[in-house]
Structure formats: C-alpha cells, structure tokens
Amino acid sequence: YIGEYQDAFPSGYKDHFAARSACADIEHMQALRDSGELQMSLYRPLAQAENTFNFKLFAHEHYISPSDILPVLENMGLKVLSEPPFAIQPASGKPFWIHEFTLSLADKANIDLNAVGEKFQSAFARVWRGEVENDGFNRLVVGAELNWRDTVMLRAYCKYLLQIRVPFSQTYMIDTLAANPDITRQLIAL
C-alpha cells in the first residue's frame, strides 16, 4: 500500500496522528473498499481522561454530514466534543473520509472501553444501516453495557407496556433504565 497511500494523507492528519495510526487506518480503508462494510475504530489515546474516548468512522467516496451521525451518537447517550474530518486521497481510486469524534457520556461518567467497545460498534452499525431504531434505548449500550439485542428487547417491552396503557411514557422508561444500569442489567439477565 506504500505507493498508493504515500501522498494520500493531508498535513492536518499528519499533525493529528502518529504513523502507526495511519497504518491501522489504511487497513480500515482497504477493508471498506473490499467489502463495503462499515468500518469503525474505537479507542482512547494514552493521555485522555477515562470519561472520554475517540471514535473513527470511515467513509468511501462521499463525505458523511455530521448532522447524519450526531443523532445516532446522541441517542447513545454521548456528547460530541470534537469532530475533525480528514479527506484521504489514494493515488488510484476515489477518496476516503475519516471522521474522528471525541466523545464522552452526557453525564460525564467513566467509560470502560473493554466492556462496551464491541457492543458500541455493533449497535452503531445496526442503527446506521437502519436495522435497529435510533432512539434513547441505545443509551443503554454504553451506559448499562448492553448489546443491541438487549436494547431491542427492552424497546419491545416498553412498546408493549405503552399498548396496554401503562401510565409511563417511553422517555420516562428510558430515563429510569438509564439511571439504574445495575438493575437494567439484572432485568436482562432475568
């Protein structure tokens, strides 16, 4: 890939990332080009606080508007602190876009990336593809360390309760589950 990506990275990217990051990003871009599957990277830089992390989203050919991505991230209970996009132009082919988000939980709690990393990426991908609803139940992926299937199940229970006219709103039920992550995990286990 050396010849194809030798001059592909803009100076802003080079100022922001180390060379080893570029190697990992090239692997993501090649996987995106080969498979067409959404490519993401979730990580925390060494000097970064425990209540923040970074999320890279890779796009091929077309820039993704932040207004398309922000609602998904916000419904996952995350606050976007920054989002510098980088255009990568390989020697042959169409450009790639790397959207790097610095994120924190809206309530500033610490985040265990080992516990939620794969769950977050899987849930994000399914919401992005329209396979899972984009609503406040997705806050439970990061906040309560649930997977996307668990949020779908809780969403179905909530909708059932609304149909039988339980006097609580969907927002109230989401807020209650999100405020009590230990109890929410116990409900899932049950």
Secondary structure, 3 states (H helix, E strand, C coil): CHHHHCCCCCHHHHHHCCHHHHHHHHHHHHHHHHHCCCEEEEECCCCCCCCEEEEEEEEECCCCCHHHHHHHHHHCCEEEEECCEEEECCCCCCCEEEEEEEEEECCCCCCCHHHHHHHHHHHHHHHHCCCCCCCHHHHHHHHCCCCHHHHHHHHHHHHHHHHCCCCCCHHHHHHHHHHCHHHHHHHHHC
